[in-house]
Amino acid sequence: MLKRQQQTSEFAEKKRTETLIIVDVLVPFMKLTSVHDLKPNRIVETLEGTILRSYPLSMRFARNRWIPIRHVILADSSGWVIVKVWGSVATELLRHQRIRIESGYCFEQNGSLCVTIGIHARLMICTQA
């Protein structure tokens, strides 16, 4: 009986060591934000999801020139959010593409959350399989 308890405790020690290693490896990658975690008037470090819907392209006059803008619905496992995409990348977005937004800005408009891709933000289109 004593021998069996020692084996269990050795297994527990080994398991705890493995867990610490796994957590240590995942810590740098935990900056990814989910749609559920978004709050208004804050910068979104990283947001990744799939485009569910892409609205028609329109043009807005800003900074003394016409800039294309497109609204898309971005979804991940926790929900969906409206994303305003400005500039030439707005013409390249299609449904079912995976995109990653870095340094976007989240705000509230008409009672719902929106994320906009501003000057300092970055949008990457993930490659399709």
C-alpha positions in Angstrom: 0.0 0.0 0.0 2.8 2.4 0.8 4.4 1.7 -2.5 1.3 2.6 -4.4 1.1 6.0 -2.7 4.6 6.8 -3.6 3.9 6.1 -7.3 0.9 8.4 -7.2 2.9 11.2 -5.6 5.7 10.8 -8.2 3.1 11.0 -10.9 1.7 14.2 -9.3 5.1 15.7 -9.1 5.8 14.9 -12.8 2.4 16.3 -13.8 3.0 19.5 -12.0 6.3 20.0 -13.7 4.8 19.4 -17.1 2.0 21.9 -16.4 4.5 24.6 -15.4 6.4 24.1 -18.7 3.1 24.2 -20.7 2.0 27.5 -19.1 5.5 29.0 -19.5 5.4 28.2 -23.3 1.9 29.7 -23.7 2.4 32.9 -21.8 3.7 35.0 -24.8 0.8 34.0 -26.9 -2.0 35.0 -24.5 -2.4 38.5 -25.8 -5.1 37.4 -28.3 -8.4 39.1 -27.5 -11.7 37.5 -28.2 -14.9 39.3 -29.2 -16.4 38.6 -25.9 -13.6 40.6 -24.1 -14.0 43.8 -26.2 -14.9 47.0 -24.3 -15.7 50.4 -25.8 -13.1 53.2 -26.0 -10.1 50.9 -25.8 -7.3 49.8 -28.1 -7.6 46.1 -29.2 -4.1 44.6 -29.2 -4.9 41.5 -31.3 -8.2 40.2 -32.7 -8.5 37.2 -35.0 -11.5 35.8 -36.7 -13.4 34.9 -39.8 -15.4 37.3 -42.0 -19.0 36.2 -41.9 -20.4 39.1 -44.0 -18.9 41.8 -46.1 -20.9 44.9 -46.9 -20.6 46.8 -50.2 -17.6 49.1 -50.6 -18.2 52.8 -50.1 -16.0 55.9 -50.3 -15.5 58.6 -47.6 -13.7 61.9 -48.0 -11.0 62.2 -45.3 -7.6 63.9 -45.2 -8.3 65.7 -48.5 -8.9 62.6 -50.5 -11.5 59.8 -51.1 -10.7 56.7 -49.1 -12.5 53.3 -49.7 -14.3 51.9 -46.6 -16.0 48.6 -46.0 -17.9 47.2 -43.0 -17.4 43.5 -42.3 -18.8 41.2 -39.6 -15.9 39.4 -37.9 -16.7 36.3 -35.8 -14.7 34.1 -33.5 -15.8 31.4 -31.1 -17.1 33.9 -28.6 -19.3 36.1 -30.8 -19.2 38.7 -33.6 -18.4 42.4 -34.0 -18.6 45.0 -36.8 -15.2 46.0 -38.2 -14.6 49.2 -40.3 -11.8 48.6 -42.7 -10.2 51.7 -44.4 -7.9 52.0 -47.4 -6.8 49.7 -50.2 -7.2 46.5 -48.1 -10.9 47.1 -47.9 -11.2 46.1 -51.6 -9.4 42.8 -51.0 -11.7 41.3 -48.2 -14.0 38.4 -49.0 -16.3 36.3 -46.9 -14.9 33.3 -45.1 -11.4 34.8 -45.0 -9.5 34.7 -41.7 -8.1 38.0 -40.7 -6.0 39.3 -37.8 -6.2 42.9 -36.5 -3.5 44.4 -34.5 -3.9 47.8 -32.6 -7.4 48.4 -33.7 -9.7 50.7 -31.8 -13.0 49.5 -30.2 -15.9 52.0 -29.8 -19.6 51.9 -29.3 -21.9 53.1 -32.1 -25.7 52.9 -32.1 -25.6 50.6 -29.0 -23.3 48.0 -30.5 -19.5 47.6 -30.4 -17.4 48.3 -33.5 -13.7 48.0 -34.2 -12.0 50.3 -36.6 -8.7 49.9 -38.4 -7.0 53.3 -37.9 -3.7 54.8 -39.1 -1.6 52.8 -36.6 -3.5 49.6 -36.9 -2.5 46.6 -39.0 -4.8 44.1 -40.8 -3.4 40.8 -42.0 -5.3 38.4 -44.3 -4.4 34.8 -43.4 -3.6 32.5 -46.3 -6.3 30.1 -47.3 -5.8 26.3 -47.5 
